[in-house]
Amino acid sequence: MIKENSKTQYEVWSKNLTKVYSDGKEKFEAVSEINLRIRPGIHGYLGPNGAGKTTTINMLIGAISITGGEAKIRERKAGTVKARQLIGFLPQDPKFYDEMTGEEYLIYTGQLGGLSYIEAKKKAHELLDYFDLFNERHREIGNYSGGMKQKIGIASALIHEPKVLILDEPTANLDPIGRADVINKIKDLSKEMSVFVSSHILSEIEQMCEEVTMINRGKIVISDTITNIKKMFISQMFILNTNNNELALAHLKEKEFVESVILNDMDNMLHITPNDPEKLKKFIPKLILDKNLVLQSFNQPQMSLQDIFMEIMAIKENENEIKN
């Protein structure tokens, strides 16, 4: 887990942050006692649809009330004017005035953020240039592509020069090229400000972030650096490749410390699952020497963030079934 230092000023901090909805008859706890400790850089907030990611963000930006607990943005109470001034926010499904041009829209949002017309126009031009939209500045947003609209949305969140950028599913509904472009911009922006990005696309989070928090059913299931999380969930599989995998397969099948071994059709390598990894690691050099094989590779592949997330979710589901 991420270690907490009492002297640390967190970009985003919460203690027992909770949101309960009620229709007068029944109550639904959308977010339950969330404790966030977000440091400078890019922090990923992960979870399946309906996990509570957007509800958390809406409490942080002051869009909805907090039922229980507390939250702060750089030591300012979430929802206050001072906290909101520090935040740049892109919602999951941003809405625009389609009849406005890109330039007009950014000037408009800049003035809403307290800039003068001249200041807003200057900043709008800087952002349009940064997002490669300057030549499209006089075009109506309604005629922009999905990727262009997403860029305008992020530019709008940046125009008042926030300290913390909060993005809710920033690559949703984009094609692969648009996604790659937005991811690169987010990584570049993180050099100047902290970024808190919510997503259910774990492969993209893995490209952007050093630290992540995973949430499911309104509760945090793990929060740490991606490196530390991967150390906790090491793949149980080993992959072996030699100049004669059929011969190696025959000998590995005979060993009691090998639970399963197959010659994979996709990569034409041996995928080995041992019940005693140490015995396997000691046996492979002996096999290579005794059978005069040429070792091309032998490794224990690292699990992807997606695989780890699915394993954690399976563990939590099993725990819930036992409780019930």
Buried (B, 14 or more C-beta within 10 A) or exposed (E): EBEEEEEEEBBBBBBEBBBEEEEEEEEEBBBBBBBBBBBBBBBBBBBBEEBBBBBBBBBBBBBBEBBBBBBBBBEBEBBEEEBBBBBBBBBBEBEBEEEBBBBBBBBBBBBEBEBEEEBBBBBBBBBBEBBEBBEBBEBBBEEBEEBBBBBBBBBBBBBBEBBBBBBBBBBBEBEEEBBBBBBEBBBEBBEEBBBBBBBBBBEBBBBBBEBBBBBBBBBBBBBBBBEEBBEEBEBEBBBBBBEEBEBBBEBBEEBEBBEEBEBEEEEEBBBBBBEBBEBBEEBBEEBBEEEEBEBEEBEBEEBBBBBBBEEBBEEBEEEEEEEE
